[in-house]
Amino acid sequence: MGGRRTVLIGCALVMLVGLFSFPRLLLGSDQTRVKEMIQNNCAGCHRLEGKADSRFNLKAPDLIWAGSKYQRSWLLRYLTGKEAPLYPKGYRWDLSEGPTRHPVVTEDEAQGIAEYFEQHNKDPRVKVGAFDLSKVSKFDATFGGMAYKAHACLGCHLIEENGKLIGGPQSASLVAAGQRYDKDWLFRFGQNPQDFITHTGEFLADATEPQLRAVIGFLMVQGVKDFKYYEPWTAPEFGLASADRGKVLYKEYCAQCHGFTGKGDGPAASGLEPKPAIHANIPFDKVPTDYLYNVINHGGAAMGKSPNMPYWGLTIGQQGVADVMAYLKVTFKGGAEVAQAAGTGEGPTGVCPQPRKTAKAPAEFLSKTNPLPHSDATVQAGKTLFLQTAQPVACAMCHGEKGNGQGFMGAALIPPPRNFTCGSMMKDLPDGQLFWIIKNGSPGTGMMSFAGLPDDQVWQLIAYIRSLAK
C-alpha cells in the first residue's frame, strides 16, 4: 500500500516540478511549446490517446477527448487553481486517502493548454448540437433528478441539494456539473459510458433517450444560477392551438375515462381507482399552464398522480397537447359548489369528519414528530407553500385557500380532498402520517406525491395545516 501511494505522490511531484520549472511564455500562440509542455508534464499521469480502460489501470482521468469534454471557462479555472478537486477520494480511491490538488499553471499556460486540446483532442464520436440545452424544461430537470436518484447515480457521485452535499464521494463530484462539461460530450458519454471508461455508468446506457436527455438536463443545470428553463407551452404549436381539433382528440382519447361531457363517467371509469377527474367541475382557465401541460404531456405518474392517466405527448404530439388544452379551457368553466363522491361513501367536499381509506404510514414514519419550532415564522412559511409555492402545484388548488377541501380543482376529485379544518379528524392524524402522505401521495385518491419538497418545507406545511384545525 505504501509503495502504491509513493507512485501517486511521485507522479504529482513530477508534474509540479515540471510545470513550475517550465519557461513562462505566452503559450497560447505557441502550440509547439504547449505540446512539449503537455508531453513532459501531463502525459506522465494522463493518457492523451488510446481506448477505454478501467480506472484501476489508470493514474488520472483520460485527456484523450478533453477538447470535447470540458467547457473552456471551467478548464481555465481548474488549471489555474480556482476549482476544487474533482475526486473527493482521489481518482484512484483504492490507493489514495483523499483529494489531491492539480498542479497550477499560469493563465497564459492554461489558455495554451485549452487551445491545444480544442485543436488536437476532439472526440469524433461527439455530434455537436446533439443536445439542445435551450429545450430543457423544469420538468425535465426534476424528472432527470428523480431518475438520477432512482438508478443509483447518487451511490457514487456527489451533488448539491438544498444547500447540502449528498451522494457517494468515490467518483467524480457532479456538484456544479453544468459549469464543467460540454453538453454534447456528456450526452454522448451517457449513450454508452463504457466507450470512455469501463466499469462505469451502466444505467445510462440502458436508459431510453427521453430518460437520458432528462438526466443530462438535470446535470447541466447543476451549479448554473438563474438557468432559463424551456417552457414548452410557448412553442409555436401553442400559438396555432385549435379548440375544434382538441374536441376531436378529447372524444377519441380522453372521453373513455373522463366521459364525453367531462363528468368522469367514461366507459373505463367504473373499473378505475381513483376515479377519473370530473373535468366539468374544473375552471380550466384557473389551472396553471405548466401543471396542465405536464399532466397531459407526461402523464399522471410523472406528476405523482394516478398512473391510469397516460402520457399523451407521445401519442398526440405537441400540437395535440396544445389543442386539447385549448379545448379544456374554452369548454369547462367549473362552477360546481359541491362534488359528490358518488358510490364511494366518501361524502361531498368540506364535510367533517370525512370517511377516509388512506393507507397507514410505515411505523418508522408514524413515530416522527415535527422537528421545527412551533413559531409564527414556521407557520407563515408553511402558509406560503400551501397557497402559492409548493411544487408541483400549490396545495390550495385542491384543498382550498381556507384548507377546507373546497379548492377549485377539488370539486373534480373522487374522493374529495381532505378538509384540514376538521379538528375532530386532524387530532387523530400523527405528524408522521401527514409527512409520509405529502412525500408519497395517497394511492386511490387525487393526492399527488410532493417528493421533491425538502423535508423542512414538508414540516412547515404540516405546521400550517395544523393551525387550520378548528
N, C-alpha and C positions, 0 to 999 in steps of 0.2 A: 504493500500500500504506500509506504514511504517513497519507494522508487518511482511509482506512478505519479505521485504528487510532484516529485522533483522534476519529472519530464515536463509537466504542465507549467510549473513555475519558471523553469528554464526557458520554455518557449516564449512565455510572456516577457521575460527579461531580454531575450534576443530581439524581440520586436521593439521593446522600449529603447534599447541601446541603439539599434539601427535607425529608428525614427528620429531620435534626438540628435544623432550624430550626422544625419543627412544634411547636406548643404541647403540652407534656406533660400529657395528660389521661387520665382513666380511660376509654379509648376503647371498652372492651368494652360499655359501657352506652350509647354514643352512636354509633349506626350512621351518622347523617348526617355526623358529623365523620370517621368511618372512611372512608366513601365518598369524601369530599373528599380525604382523605389519599391514598387509593389512586389516584384520578384524577390528582392533581397529581404524585405521586411514583413510582407503579408503571407507569402506562399509557404513560409515555414509552418504555419498553423492552418491556413485556409486553402482549400482546393480552388483552383481557378479554371479547371477543366475536368471533364470526366462524366460519369453517370451516377445515378442514385446509389447510395450506400447507407449502411447502418451507422447511426450515430456512434456506436461502440467501436467503429473503425476510423473515426474522425477525431480531430483535435479541436476543431472550431467549425462554425457554420460555413457551408459552401458559399463561395462567391462566384460560382460558375455563371449564375444568372442575376448577379447583383444589379446590373444595369436595367433590368426589367422589374426587379423585386421591390426596390425602395423608392420612396419619394425623395427627391434630391434635397429638399429643405431639411428633412429629418436626418438624412445621411450626413449632411454637413454638420448638424448639431451633434450627432453621435461621434463623429471623428474628432471634433474639437472639444470633446469632454462635457458637453452640455446636456447629455441624456444619461439616464440611469442604465445600469447593466440590464441586458435583456433576459438573462437566465438567473433567476434568484438563487438557484442551487449550483450554478456553474453549468456550462454547456455539457460537460461530462459529469453529470451528477453522481455517477458511480465512483468517480475518483476525487472530486473536489468537495469542499465543505461549505462553499458559499460563493457569492458572485465575485467576479473579478472585473476591474475597470479596464476598458480597452485603452491601449496607448493613445496619447493625444498628439494630434498634428496641428499645424498652423492652419489658418483659414485658407491661405493660398494652396497649401498642400491638399487640403480637403477638397477644394474646388477641382484641383487637377485629378484627384482620385475619382471623384464623382463623374467628371467628364470622360475619363478613361473607361470606366465601367459602362457608361451610356454608349460609347462607341464600340467597345470590344466585348462586353459581357452581356449582350442582349440575348434573350431566350426566344428562339424562333417559334416555339410552341405557343407563345402568348400572343393572342389576337388583340390588337389594340382596338378599343371600343367595344369589347365583348361584354363588359359590364357597365351599364349606364347608371352612374351614381345619382344622376338627377331624377331617376324614376324610383328611388327608394322612399316608400311611404312610411309613416309612423307605424302602421300596422305591420309592414314588412319587418321593420327593425324589432318590434315587440315579438312577433312570431318567431323571427330568427333567434332572439334571445331565449325563447322557450325551447326551441329545438336544440340550441347550444347546450342548455342545461339537461334536457331530456336524454340526450345522446352522449353524455359523459365527457364533453369537451372540458367541462369545469373540473374534471378529475386531474387534469394535467396543467391547465393554463389559468393564470390569474386574470381577472377582470375587475373593474371597479363598479360597484353597485351601491347607490345611495351613500356615496362618500366612503365606503368600506371596500377593502380588497378581499375578494373571495376566490376560492379555487386552489388547485394544486400548484405548487411552485417549482415543479421539477422540469418544466419545459418552458418555451419562450413565453414571457409575460405578454398578454394581449391588452394590457392597460394602454389606453391611447393608441390602439392599433390603427385607427383611422388617420392618424398623423404620420404613420410609418410606412405602410405598404401601398404599393401601386395596386389599384382596384382590379385591373385586368390580370396581373400576375396572381393575385390572391384568388380570383375566380378560377384561373387555370389550375392552380395548386389544388383547389377544392374538388375539381373534377377527378383527380386521381393523385392524392398526396404522395403516394409511393413512387410516382415518377420523379420525385425530388429527394425523398429520404425514406428508406424502408422502415417498416415497423412504426408507422405513424398515420394518424388521421383516417382510420378505417371508415368511420361513419360517413364522412363527407363523400367518399367515393360511392357509397350506397344510396345517397340522398337523391331524390328527384331534382330536376333542375329548379322548379319553384322553391323547394326546400333549401337547396344550395344557395340560390340567389338571396333568400331571406337571411340565411346565416352570414353570408358575405356582407349583406347590407347592415346587419347588426354590428359586425366587426368594424365596418368602415365608418360608422358614426361614433365609435368609441373615442373619447377624447376630443371630439370636434364640437366646439361650443357653437350654439345657435345654428346647428345644422338645419338647412332648409329642406324639410320633408316634402316629397311629392304629394300632391292632393289629386288623386285620380278623377275626382268629380269636377275638376276644372279642365279636363281633357276635351278635345273638340267634339267627341261623341255626345257630351252632355249639352253642348250648345245646339246640337241637332236633335235632341230628345223629342220623341213623339208619344203623347199620351194614347193616341189611337193605336199605334203599334204596341205600346205597353199593354193595352187592354187585351189584344190578341194573345200576347205572351202570358198574361195573367190567367186567362182562360185555359191555355194549353198546359201550363206548368203549376201555377200557384193554387188554382181552384180545387185541385184534387185533395188538398188538405184544408185550405182556408175558406173554401166554398166560393161559388160564383158571385155571390154578393158580399163576400168578405165576412160572413158571420161565423166562421170557424167550423162550418158544418159540411165540409167536403167529404166525399165517399171514404177517404182514408182516415178521417178524424176519429171514428169510433174505435179504432184499434191502437190509437196513439196515446202515450203518456210522456210528457204533459200534453194537454190538448193544444191544437194549433191556436195561434193568436187570433183574436177576433178583430180583424182589420177595420170593420165597420165602426168600431168604438175608438179608433185612434185618430186624432187630428194630425195627420202626417206632416202638415206644414210646420208643426212644432218639433218634430223629431230631428235631432241633429243630423246633418247631412252625412258626416263621417260615419256615424253609427249605422244609419240606414244603408249606406253603401257597403260597409264592411259585412253586415249580417246577410245581405243578399249576395254579394260577390264571393265572400269567403265561407259563408255557411254558419249555422248555429254553433257547432262545436268550436270553431275558431274564435268565437266571441264568448265562450264559456256558457253557451246556452244549449238547447237540445240538439243532439246530433241528428235528429229527424229532419231538421232544416238543412237541405243540401247546399253545397257551394255552387251557386248557379253561374258564376262567372265563366267557368269552362264550357258550360252548355249554351248559354245565350250570348256570350261575349259582352264586351264593354258597352256596345250600343244597346244591346238588350237590357243590361242592367240600368242604363240611363233611361230607357223607355219605360221600364217597369216603375222606377222611382217617380217619373213624371206622372204616370197613371195613378199611383197611390196618392200622390199629393193633390191631384185635382178631383179625385173620386171620394176619398174617405176623409171626413171632417170631424169625426168624433161626435161628442155631444151627449153620449150615454152617461147618465149620472151614476148608475149602479150597474155593475156587471154581475149577473147571476152565474154561479158555478153550477150549471145545470147538471143534475145527475151525479154530482160528486159528493154531496153532503157537506161541502165546504162553505156554503153560505155566500152572501154578497160581500163586496169590499167594505172595509171600515167597521165591521161588526166587532163586538167584544163580549166574550172571547171568541176566537176563531178556532174551529176544529182543524188540526194540522196532522199531516202524515210525514213530517220532516224526519229524515234519518238522524239517528243519535250519533254524536261525535265519538271517536275513539276515546278511551279512558285517559290517555295522555293529554288530550285536549280539554276534556271536561274538568280536569284538575287545575287548569290555568285560570289565573285571575288577572285583571288589568294591572300591568306594572306601572302605568303612568300615574302621576299625582292627580288627584281629583281637584281640578282647578278650573277657573273660568277660561284660562288660556287653552287648556286641553279640550274643553267642550266647544269653544269657539272654533278651534282648528277642525274638529270633527264636523261642525255645522257647515263650514265652508266646503269640505269634501262632500258632504251629504247633498248640499244644494247645488254645487257648481262644478267641483274639480275632480271628483272621483272618476277613475278610468277603469273600464271602457265607457262608462256612462254614469252620469250623476244619479244617485240613489233616489232623489226626489221625483225623477221621471216616472217611476213606478210606485214608490211609497208615498208620494205626495209631499208638498212643501211643509206640511204640518206633521208628516210622518204617520198619517192615519191610514195608509194603504190606498189612498184615492188619488194617485198621480194620473196624469193624462194617458200614460201607457198602461197603468194598472188595470184600467177598465177592459183591456183586451186579454187579460191573462186568466187562465183557469188552471189551478186555483188562484184566487186573487192574492195580491201582495200582503205581507204581514202588516198588521196595524200596530205600530210601535207605541202608540199612545195608550194601549190597553194594559194597565198596570197589573190586573189580575193574571194576565198571561205572561207578561215580561218578568215578573218577580220569580217565576219558576225556571227561567232560562239562564243557565250559567254563562259567565263571560266566555268560557272556553267553547261552548256550543256556538255562540254567536261568531266567535273568531273563526272557527272551523267552517261554518257555512259561508261567511264572507269570502274566505280564501278559496273554497272548493265549489261553491254553488250548492244548489239543492236539487238533485235529480227528481224529476216528476213535477217540477214547478218551473216558473219562468225566471227563478233566481239564478243569475249567471255567476260564474267564478270571477273574483277580483284578485286572482293570484298575483298579478303584477303590483299590487299595492304593498309598499313596505309595511312591516309589522307595526311600526309606530303609528302609521296612518290608520291601520285597521283598529288599533286600540283607541285612537282618537274618535273614530266613528262610533265605536261601542260606547264611549263616554257620552257622546252626544245623543245617541239612541236611548240610553238610559235616562237622560234628562227629559225625554218626551213623555215617559210613562206617567199616567195620572192615577 
